[in-house]
Amino acid sequence: MNTYSVKELLSSDHLHKEVTVNGWVKTFRSNRFIALNDGSTINNIQCVVNFEDFDENLLKQINTGAALKIVGTLTESQGKGQNVEIQVKEVIVHGGADPETYPIQPKKHSLEFLREKAHLRVRTNTFSAIMRMRSALSFAVHQYFQKNGFYHVHTPIITGSDAEGAGEMFRVSTLDSKNPPLTAEGTIDYSEDFFGKETNLTVSGQLEAETYAMALGKVYTFGPTFRAENSNTSRHLAEFWMIEPEVAFNDLDANMDLAEDFIKDVLTYVLENCEEDLKFLEQRLLDEEKSKPQAERSDMPLIEKLKFVVDNTFKRVSYTEAIDILRSCKPNKKKQFKYIIDEWGADLQSEHERYLVEKHFKCPVILFDYPAKIKAFYMRLNEDQKTVRAMDILFPGIGEIVGGSQREERLDVLKEKIKALDIDEKELWWYLDLRKFGTATHSGFGLGFERLVLFATGMGNIRDVIPFPRTPQNAEF
Amino acid sequence: MNTYSVKELLSSDHLHKEVTVNGWVKTFRSNRFIALNDGSTINNIQCVVNFEDFDENLLKQINTGAALKIVGTLTESQGKGQNVEIQVKEVIVHGGADPETYPIQPKKHSLEFLREKAHLRVRTNTFSAIMRMRSALSFAVHQYFQKNGFYHVHTPIITGSDAEGAGEMFRVSTLDSKNPPLTAEGTIDYSEDFFGKETNLTVSGQLEAETYAMALGKVYTFGPTFRAENSNTSRHLAEFWMIEPEVAFNDLDANMDLAEDFIKDVLTYVLENCEEDLKFLEQRLLDEEKSKPQAERSDMPLIEKLKFVVDNTFKRVSYTEAIDILRSCKPNKKKQFKYIIDEWGADLQSEHERYLVEKHFKCPVILFDYPAKIKAFYMRLNEDQKTVRAMDILFPGIGEIVGGSQREERLDVLKEKIKALDIDEKELWWYLDLRKFGTATHSGFGLGFERLVLFATGMGNIRDVIPFPRTPQNAEF
């Protein structure tokens, strides 16, 4: 059969052979040059048709979007822009694409328009490049952890535990929604529900991952997580994928080392394996930013930016130091921040994080030792009794990309915290068990996968780096 | 620091050095020999304590389950059962484990008992071996597809599409469950819900994966899927992980080739990378089956069984041939089957599948070309107008492990099928678009990941191969 992918043909190991290739028409110029693509690479193979040899009705079907099988001889290309091309002997049309109705014509479409066509947008160069990069990043994540002795744990998606406290949750139920069974007290009788209790979609696999770290040592999750928050921003999704490593015997410093090494490793992987897609996306960003004022353009082209992150040490700064910097910085004094920082203990907003990363340090920053009051119950209390061993990694243009901590391993301290926050201890019986039996220092972090893809592709809206985004009022497809 | 994992120490590259290791006590014999494990391997490192040199109160804390830091010199072992051991200089107890209350004592626990302790069961040899194998299989899946030019696609978990028809669904909602908003007609007003419509948890990523295959060529999903079916069997979960490759331009034969090659590749990966865990699980199964009558025992030990699958060609049999075999087989004639096969068109039950695989062919079997009536709407109709290009792979002891098909790529045929099944065409507008614009032959399959883990570990109940199983009345943790 000698059937090859476009990528294989372009590597030109098959010169002067008769080859078969399947793909979709990108363009058909001068009734002669078909640019064919099969998704294996961003590049097309040029297929040269001697139109006198073909039926006119066949040629009319060769429109953008049509699926073809092409048989021909692979030769050195005469023209510019490609090394090889196919001298076509046979064309079979698998399926046409009516130019009157096919939406993905070879012209510029807005990203907003393409979001409405999420089932077809991956046929554009931009989205095929993004989604190949996403796939590569996803593999790089698994490869990093596996080569470093971590075990992949599938933590549950449906959870009966609602003590995670990371955000609003989606309820999962099979009860009759109009006439749900009620208890004697008139509340919904969840004992009649599928799982015999109220259940929700997970907001984080961390607590369950901790149970596995305390047996297998080094583990990670990589699964979907959910937030039922009405956030219509370019950085939030209701359904997104999260990577959460958890390591027994690691303290916060080791946790920061792990996060930094991990991010650098996966970005190195795409620099080495996605060169062509990166070049395309870099150019796309440059083109897009041409219409923007200088101040809003990226400091560096995409590839340089990724290399900068890989080559430079992340700046580690305590929350207290960060507050000092922010308190005395110009935008704070001139009241240009929406939220003015005046006291230690303030929660940092996106504007503050961006100032630190983009203006002050001009590199990725790891903030650590946050006030206990603004962080989750499971983070380890420091000796000062007011800060916890938390850390966030802030990236230029993205803001928070990682949030992590050393976990509170002391049963008494954890119980006190749970009590103070009015969480029902019974809900967390299994989590507390980890502190009763063979407890030890451990730590981990969560990285929102889509924010990583956003950074690596140079895209501006998180809806454009996941195949079928779920946001308020939107669950099409 | 010279801190190493148990696995690193056992590879004995560090002989005669002072080393540090963290882990949990498996056993402590004769006040002298600590078997320490950190999850990096099923094997323990023996740590030899000269008890005269240590405080009695410290020694008392060295109980099964306690977390320790051990510093000492790695030496050749004098005793049997290990090559190296640590001559202990220092012991630090991270956290004790009261033998009166810690449930995971060094004795045999039933699998049922351990299911109630899903947060601790991974501390046993059996479950740590299973979960390391699960992690390895998961990585093998990604590696197989990535090396073969597939792109990983994250299809949505929350879906507004309810036309997949693969089973009962879980509703996802943020509406007030007690007083949901109603429309003028008195039905639930889902336009007020988070996504502005009724949404459910996905039962399959296939339809969305098809949209990506028709642009990127070769794609796969690997994500959680859900069935709200009240099936309390050893082979069903309400939440499970599914692998679904989808390939443009592949017909059913190519699809069968892919599935067979894939399964053999991932099993080869665990044979090569999980030797110690496999040996342990093989012995566990042999021990378990000792108490069973000969007829119920496995034909082969675990590792031999995996090698058998890797080394033998799967038998490909059409549904029609299978019906002929079943019609004339002994258990059918003697009415030993619960469901007697007498007519072409009958749906095959687990008992029939097991007969074909375990008694008749004695090897993995691929059944293909099923009656259209018993298969899903999207499968390609054959020339005979009564069968479809479907295939199921049946495994000994597991039954159906793969279900796949060539997809109906002809718009008119697909529309007719949708109409006949009374599915609302509007629900599938985007799926039909794939047949309007550049349609082509394509095919794919779904493989239930837990069934693969079940097969590879030799376990008997699917609840024991996923960290936190979700089944009717059970969503603890």
Boltz contact constraints between the chains, C-beta under 6 A:
constraints:
  - contact:
      token1: [A, 22]
      token2: [B, 249]
      max_distance: 6.0
  - contact:
      token1: [A, 24]
      token2: [B, 438]
      max_distance: 6.0
  - contact:
      token1: [A, 38]
      token2: [B, 217]
      max_distance: 6.0
  - contact:
      token1: [A, 39]
      token2: [B, 215]
      max_distance: 6.0
  - contact:
      token1: [A, 39]
      token2: [B, 216]
      max_distance: 6.0
  - contact:
      token1: [A, 39]
      token2: [B, 217]
      max_distance: 6.0
  - contact:
      token1: [A, 40]
      token2: [B, 217]
      max_distance: 6.0
  - contact:
      token1: [A, 65]
      token2: [B, 437]
      max_distance: 6.0
  - contact:
      token1: [A, 65]
      token2: [B, 438]
      max_distance: 6.0
  - contact:
      token1: [A, 66]
      token2: [B, 438]
      max_distance: 6.0
  - contact:
      token1: [A, 67]
      token2: [B, 438]
      max_distance: 6.0
  - contact:
      token1: [A, 67]
      token2: [B, 440]
      max_distance: 6.0
  - contact:
      token1: [A, 94]
      token2: [B, 440]
      max_distance: 6.0
  - contact:
      token1: [A, 95]
      token2: [B, 438]
      max_distance: 6.0
  - contact:
      token1: [A, 95]
      token2: [B, 439]
      max_distance: 6.0
  - contact:
      token1: [A, 95]
      token2: [B, 440]
      max_distance: 6.0
  - contact:
      token1: [A, 97]
      token2: [B, 437]
      max_distance: 6.0
  - contact:
      token1: [A, 97]
      token2: [B, 438]
      max_distance: 6.0
  - contact:
      token1: [A, 102]
      token2: [B, 437]
      max_distance: 6.0
  - contact:
      token1: [A, 119]
      token2: [B, 211]
      max_distance: 6.0
  - contact:
      token1: [A, 119]
      token2: [B, 430]
      max_distance: 6.0
  - contact:
      token1: [A, 122]
      token2: [B, 212]
      max_distance: 6.0
  - contact:
      token1: [A, 122]
      token2: [B, 215]
      max_distance: 6.0
  - contact:
      token1: [A, 123]
      token2: [B, 215]
      max_distance: 6.0
  - contact:
      token1: [A, 132]
      token2: [B, 151]
      max_distance: 6.0
  - contact:
      token1: [A, 135]
      token2: [B, 151]
      max_distance: 6.0
  - contact:
      token1: [A, 135]
      token2: [B, 152]
      max_distance: 6.0
  - contact:
      token1: [A, 138]
      token2: [B, 152]
      max_distance: 6.0
  - contact:
      token1: [A, 139]
      token2: [B, 142]
      max_distance: 6.0
  - contact:
      token1: [A, 139]
      token2: [B, 146]
      max_distance: 6.0
  - contact:
      token1: [A, 142]
      token2: [B, 139]
      max_distance: 6.0
  - contact:
      token1: [A, 142]
      token2: [B, 142]
      max_distance: 6.0
  - contact:
      token1: [A, 146]
      token2: [B, 139]
      max_distance: 6.0
  - contact:
      token1: [A, 151]
      token2: [B, 132]
      max_distance: 6.0
  - contact:
      token1: [A, 151]
      token2: [B, 135]
      max_distance: 6.0
  - contact:
      token1: [A, 152]
      token2: [B, 135]
      max_distance: 6.0
  - contact:
      token1: [A, 152]
      token2: [B, 138]
      max_distance: 6.0
  - contact:
      token1: [A, 153]
      token2: [B, 467]
      max_distance: 6.0
  - contact:
      token1: [A, 154]
      token2: [B, 241]
      max_distance: 6.0
  - contact:
      token1: [A, 156]
      token2: [B, 468]
      max_distance: 6.0
  - contact:
      token1: [A, 157]
      token2: [B, 224]
      max_distance: 6.0
  - contact:
      token1: [A, 157]
      token2: [B, 239]
      max_distance: 6.0
  - contact:
      token1: [A, 158]
      token2: [B, 239]
      max_distance: 6.0
  - contact:
      token1: [A, 158]
      token2: [B, 470]
      max_distance: 6.0
  - contact:
      token1: [A, 158]
      token2: [B, 475]
      max_distance: 6.0
  - contact:
      token1: [A, 160]
      token2: [B, 475]
      max_distance: 6.0
  - contact:
      token1: [A, 160]
      token2: [B, 476]
      max_distance: 6.0
  - contact:
      token1: [A, 170]
      token2: [B, 172]
      max_distance: 6.0
  - contact:
      token1: [A, 171]
      token2: [B, 173]
      max_distance: 6.0
  - contact:
      token1: [A, 172]
      token2: [B, 170]
      max_distance: 6.0
  - contact:
      token1: [A, 173]
      token2: [B, 171]
      max_distance: 6.0
  - contact:
      token1: [A, 174]
      token2: [B, 228]
      max_distance: 6.0
  - contact:
      token1: [A, 177]
      token2: [B, 188]
      max_distance: 6.0
  - contact:
      token1: [A, 178]
      token2: [B, 188]
      max_distance: 6.0
  - contact:
      token1: [A, 188]
      token2: [B, 177]
      max_distance: 6.0
  - contact:
      token1: [A, 188]
      token2: [B, 178]
      max_distance: 6.0
  - contact:
      token1: [A, 194]
      token2: [B, 228]
      max_distance: 6.0
  - contact:
      token1: [A, 195]
      token2: [B, 475]
      max_distance: 6.0
  - contact:
      token1: [A, 196]
      token2: [B, 473]
      max_distance: 6.0
  - contact:
      token1: [A, 199]
      token2: [B, 475]
      max_distance: 6.0
  - contact:
      token1: [A, 211]
      token2: [B, 119]
      max_distance: 6.0
  - contact:
      token1: [A, 212]
      token2: [B, 122]
      max_distance: 6.0
  - contact:
      token1: [A, 215]
      token2: [B, 39]
      max_distance: 6.0
  - contact:
      token1: [A, 215]
      token2: [B, 122]
      max_distance: 6.0
  - contact:
      token1: [A, 215]
      token2: [B, 123]
      max_distance: 6.0
  - contact:
      token1: [A, 216]
      token2: [B, 39]
      max_distance: 6.0
  - contact:
      token1: [A, 217]
      token2: [B, 38]
      max_distance: 6.0
  - contact:
      token1: [A, 217]
      token2: [B, 39]
      max_distance: 6.0
  - contact:
      token1: [A, 217]
      token2: [B, 40]
      max_distance: 6.0
  - contact:
      token1: [A, 224]
      token2: [B, 157]
      max_distance: 6.0
  - contact:
      token1: [A, 228]
      token2: [B, 174]
      max_distance: 6.0
  - contact:
      token1: [A, 228]
      token2: [B, 194]
      max_distance: 6.0
  - contact:
      token1: [A, 239]
      token2: [B, 157]
      max_distance: 6.0
  - contact:
      token1: [A, 239]
      token2: [B, 158]
      max_distance: 6.0
  - contact:
      token1: [A, 241]
      token2: [B, 154]
      max_distance: 6.0
  - contact:
      token1: [A, 249]
      token2: [B, 22]
      max_distance: 6.0
  - contact:
      token1: [A, 430]
      token2: [B, 119]
      max_distance: 6.0
  - contact:
      token1: [A, 430]
      token2: [B, 477]
      max_distance: 6.0
  - contact:
      token1: [A, 437]
      token2: [B, 65]
      max_distance: 6.0
  - contact:
      token1: [A, 437]
      token2: [B, 97]
      max_distance: 6.0
  - contact:
      token1: [A, 437]
      token2: [B, 102]
      max_distance: 6.0
  - contact:
      token1: [A, 438]
      token2: [B, 24]
      max_distance: 6.0
  - contact:
      token1: [A, 438]
      token2: [B, 65]
      max_distance: 6.0
  - contact:
      token1: [A, 438]
      token2: [B, 66]
      max_distance: 6.0
  - contact:
      token1: [A, 438]
      token2: [B, 67]
      max_distance: 6.0
  - contact:
      token1: [A, 438]
      token2: [B, 95]
      max_distance: 6.0
  - contact:
      token1: [A, 438]
      token2: [B, 97]
      max_distance: 6.0
  - contact:
      token1: [A, 439]
      token2: [B, 95]
      max_distance: 6.0
  - contact:
      token1: [A, 440]
      token2: [B, 67]
      max_distance: 6.0
  - contact:
      token1: [A, 440]
      token2: [B, 94]
      max_distance: 6.0
  - contact:
      token1: [A, 440]
      token2: [B, 95]
      max_distance: 6.0
  - contact:
      token1: [A, 467]
      token2: [B, 153]
      max_distance: 6.0
  - contact:
      token1: [A, 468]
      token2: [B, 156]
      max_distance: 6.0
  - contact:
      token1: [A, 470]
      token2: [B, 158]
      max_distance: 6.0
  - contact:
      token1: [A, 473]
      token2: [B, 196]
      max_distance: 6.0
  - contact:
      token1: [A, 475]
      token2: [B, 158]
      max_distance: 6.0
  - contact:
      token1: [A, 475]
      token2: [B, 160]
      max_distance: 6.0
  - contact:
      token1: [A, 475]
      token2: [B, 195]
      max_distance: 6.0
  - contact:
      token1: [A, 475]
      token2: [B, 199]
      max_distance: 6.0
  - contact:
      token1: [A, 477]
      token2: [B, 430]
      max_distance: 6.0
